[in-house]
Amino acid sequence: MDTTDTNQLSVLDIEQDGHTAILWLNRPEARNAMAPRFFEELPLALEGLSLDEEVRVVIIAARGEHFSVGLDLKAAASGGLMSMPSSNTSMAGRAATTRAAVLRLQHSITSVAKCPKPVIAVVHGYCIGGGLDLACACDIRIASENSIISLRETRMAMVADLGSIQRLPYIIGKGHLAEMAFTGEDIVASRAKEIGLVNDVYPDKEDALSAARELADRIAANSPLAVQGAKAVISRHESSDIAEGLEYVATWNAGFLASNDLVEAMAAFIEKRDAHFTGS
């Protein structure tokens, strides 16, 4: 039974083939940047797919040339991703508003990790910032050769707060995570496979998606109770650590997102120039 009302979806799209459902990021004109609507639709889509008894495996893929460039910075700069407190709100009040907004966005991404069914990400083109958060919430990642992956938030004067920092230690280890987080530099698909960030790399998006479908078929051929049980057991050890880490970074960013460096980063992005950070 399909319990997902696709009429509620505008930046996502669901395609079902047998026991596999493909959840498409469907904002190609914006390189699948994550605007407010994305964070509203993602948990709705995952809830429906989780309850659909016909679906045994979910693939997350993206239409267009890129998986996702992450948060829609234009929406963020205008306050579209976080409600803006009034000018007479206290510092504590502003911090509380920011923390609640971060937790809300985290909840959306975490809906992928909490899906009881295996979720496979098919990455191509840019997979940066929030795009990487989304891919890390999946169980398996497959990439095309043109993939460019980055934990880029430090280059935007931010600490990544939607799950990459919490989940990547279980995927690539602390050292590789530290390098990605501290530098904010891009890595290519071959490097991503070398460090275990992706399982396999294929020549292009179509080949990667075909491989994901074939893998999904192999998974779906097994007992769904056993597969979902295996996912639950695999996730059990790390889930409490990740939840605690997400709470911590939300509280951290409630205080530090108001930095002058973040204002400078946003201005530099809009003006298409290099940012000059002062550490204030």
N, C-alpha and C positions, 0 to 999 in steps of 0.2 A: 504494500500500500504506500503510495507516494504522498507524504504529508507536507511537502514543501509547496507553498502557494507561490508559483513563479511570477504571479502578477505583482507581488510585493517587491520583486527584484528589478533593479534598473542598471546597476553597475556590475552586477553578477548575472550569470546565466547558467542553467543546469541542463546537461545533456545526459541521458541515461541509456546505456546499452547493456542489456542483460543485468548481471549483478554488479556492474561498474557504473558509477556516476562521475561525470566530469563536471567540476565546478569551475567555470570560466571567469577569470577577471575580464570584465567587458567594458573597459574604458580606454580603448587603444589610442584614441585621439589625444589623450593626456598621458600616454605611456603608462597607463594603469596606476597613476598617482592615487593615493588613498585619501579621498575627501571624506567629509562626515558621513555621507550616504554609505560608503563602503563599510565603515565600522558599525552602522546600523544593520546592514543586510547580512554581513558575514555570520553572526551568531544565529540569525533566523534560518539561513540556508543550512548551516551545520546541524541545527536542531532537527530540521525536517529530514535530512539525510540520515541522522542517527536513528530516527524513529521508523524510517522506511525499511520494512523487513526484506524487501527485494534487493536492497543495496548492501553489498558486502565489502566493497572497497571504494574509496573516494580518491579521485585524482584532481589536484588543483593545477590548472594551467591558465595561460593568459592569451587573449587575442591580441593581434598586432605584433609589433617588432620587439617588445620588451615584456618581461615578466612583471616588474613593477619598479618604479623609481622611488618608491617609499611615500612618505607623507606628502600630501599636497601642500607645498610650502606657501603657496599663495593663500590658500584657505587658512593655514596656520598663522600667517602674518596678519590676516584680517580678523583673527579671533574665531574663525569658523570651526576649528577643531576643539577649542576650549572656550567655555563661556567666560566673558570678560567681567570681572567684578567692577562695581562702581568706584569712582575716584575717591570716595570717602570711606571705602572699606579699609579696615585695619590691615597691617602687614600679616597678622595671623589669619585674618579672613581671606586674604588673597592667596596665602599658602594653602589653606584648606580647599579653596576652589580649584587650584592647580592640581593638588593631590587627587581630588575626586575625579578630575578630568583624565588624569593619567591612568587611574585605576579603571575607568570606563573603557578606555582604549585597550588596555591590557586584557580586560575581560573578553573583548571581541576577538583578539588574536588567540587567547587561551581556549576559545571555543573549538578551535581546530585540534589542539592537543587533547582536549577532553572528549572528542568524538570517539566512541567506543570501537569504531571500525578503522582499519588501517588507512592512512592518508598518504598519498604519494604526490610530491611536488615535481612538476616539470618546469625547469628553469631555462629561460633563454633570454638573450639580450641583457639589459640591466636588471639586476636583482640587488638593490641597495637599500640601506636603511630599513624602513618598514617592510620592504619586500623580503629582506633577509629574515626579519622577525617572523613573517608568515611562513617562509620555507622551513625555518628551524622548528616551528610548531608541528610540522609534518613528521611522519615516521621515517620516510625514505625520500631522498632527493635524487633526481636524475637531471642532467644538464645537457644542453647543446654546446658545441665548441665555441660559439660566439658569446657565451655567457660572461658577464662581468659582474663580480660579486663584491660587495663592500659593506663593512660595518662603519658607515661614514659619519656617524653623529659627532665625533670629536672634531671633525673638520667644520662642523656647524656649531661649535661651542656648546655641545650638549653631551650628556651621558645617555646612551641608548637605554630606553626604559620600557620597551614593549616585549622583551623576552629573549633577544639574542644572547645577551651577556649571561643570562641565567641558564639557557639551554645548551649553548655551544660547548661548555666544558664536558658535557656528556657525549658530544659529537666529535669534537676535534682536540679536546684537551686544553689545559690552561695556557700552555705556552703559545700555541697558535692563536688562541683567543686573545691573549694579551697583545700579540703583534697586530692583529686585525683591529682591536679596539683602540690601541694607543696611536697607531699611525693613521687609521681611517683610509688606508690605501686600498685600491682595487686589486682583486686577484682574478686570474683567468680560470677557465674550466679545468685545465690540466692541473693547476696548482690546487684547486678545490678538491679534485679527486685524490691527489697525493696526500693531502692532510685528512682525508676522510669526510669532508663536508658533503660531497656528493658520492653516490655509489658508482655511477657510470657516466661516461660522456659519449655523446653521439654527434654525428656530423652536423645535423641541423635540428630545428624544432620538430619537424615532422617525424624524423627518425626517433627522437627522444620521446615524443608522445606515443609513437607506435610501440616502443620498448616498454613504456609505462603501462599501456593497455595489456600487453602480453604478460607482464609481471602481475598485473591486477587479476587477469584470468587465472594464472597459476595459484594466486592466493585464494581467489573465490572458489576454486575447486575443492578446497579443504573445508572441514567443518567450521561454520561461522562461530559456533560457540567456542571451539578450541582456539581459533585465530584471535577472537576478541579477548579470550582469557589470557593468551600469550601477551597481547598488548597491555592488558591491565597489569600483569605481573612485571613486565619490562618497565612500565611507567611508575610502578608503586614506589620504588626506592627514591626516585628523583623528584617526585611530585611535591613533597613537602618542602624540599630545599628550594625548588623553583618558586613556589608560592611565597616563601619567606623572602627570597631575593627580590621578587616583584614588589612586595610591600615596601621593602627597604629602599629600592630605587625610586619608587613613587614619592616617598617621604623626602629623600635626598633632593629630587628635582623640584619638589614643592618650594624649597628654599633657593635653589641655584638656577632655576630657569629664568629668573629675573635679572640675570647678569648683563652688564654692558657688552660683553663679548657676544652674547646671543643677539642683542639688538644690532650689533655690527655685522654679524653673520647674515641676518635677514636682509639688512640694507645692501650688503655686498651681493647677495643672490639676486635681489631685484634690479640692482644697477649693473649686474653682470661684470663684476670686478673681483679681484682678490680681497679677502678679508684681512684686516690687521688687528690682531688680538693683543690685549693689554693684561689679561688675567684679572680683570675687575668686573 
